């Protein structure tokens, strides 16, 4: 009897972190299925594809385990000076319109991060997919986490029209989530039911405290739901950007990411929250 109990205890962590067949689902210790999980412990980016300047894996700092993801931009040297991001390989297929999801991530802002009083940067975004057959082009991400000035912000835009052009959106909301802290990890959890109708849900937790609670539309009327991108995007550094009239006083940006998880709506907060036992 004691031997069988011991075997179950030894096997539990293996079951909790294993992948379940071709569906690509992992399972937490309390039984919630994850649609996606990466703490970068395999020292691999096989689950991702790059967008812009390449980032790199690092062993310091980490939120947990041995590795995390580092993104850096240098406006004077980077091949793509305004973007260093990664996208889940099958990102466009993970989320579906009208369904509910939980997304967790942890972001580290280093001590040498200098404030840019004029222009912010996106650090995590759920990017839209335009209906190009209707003539749509790329628009703002319907949901983005950014730093502007001294503060974290969440921005959300939506539009129920089948064809959205020229940023003529039905609505946008911005949430000021308080000042960022250097030299430490900030944990984020998003609860999202993607919808351009009144049944949409958007909730955001910062370090375990709910800071956004919004019901109603939260995305565009597109055939494909938004997809997740992590990393740095600073639009003011796009070469020839004519709206950026003031000079950005900083030339470099670096941020770190760890514990990325996505689960369906019935999984709950603990299934994706960074630092929770699994």
Beta strands, then each sheet from edge to edge (+ up, - down):
strand 1: 19-20
strand 2: 25-27
strand 3: 33-38
strand 4: 48-52
strand 5: 56-58
strand 6: 68-74
strand 7: 83-88
strand 8: 100-109
strand 9: 121-127
strand 10: 143-148
strand 11: 151-158
strand 12: 171-179
strand 13: 184-193
strand 14: 201-206
strand 15: 209-215
strand 16: 227-233
strand 17: 252-264
sheet 1: 1+ 2- 3+ 17- 6+ 5-
sheet 2: 1+ 2- 3+ 17- 8+ 13- 14+ 15-
sheet 3: 4+ 7- 16+ 9- 10+ 11- 12+
end
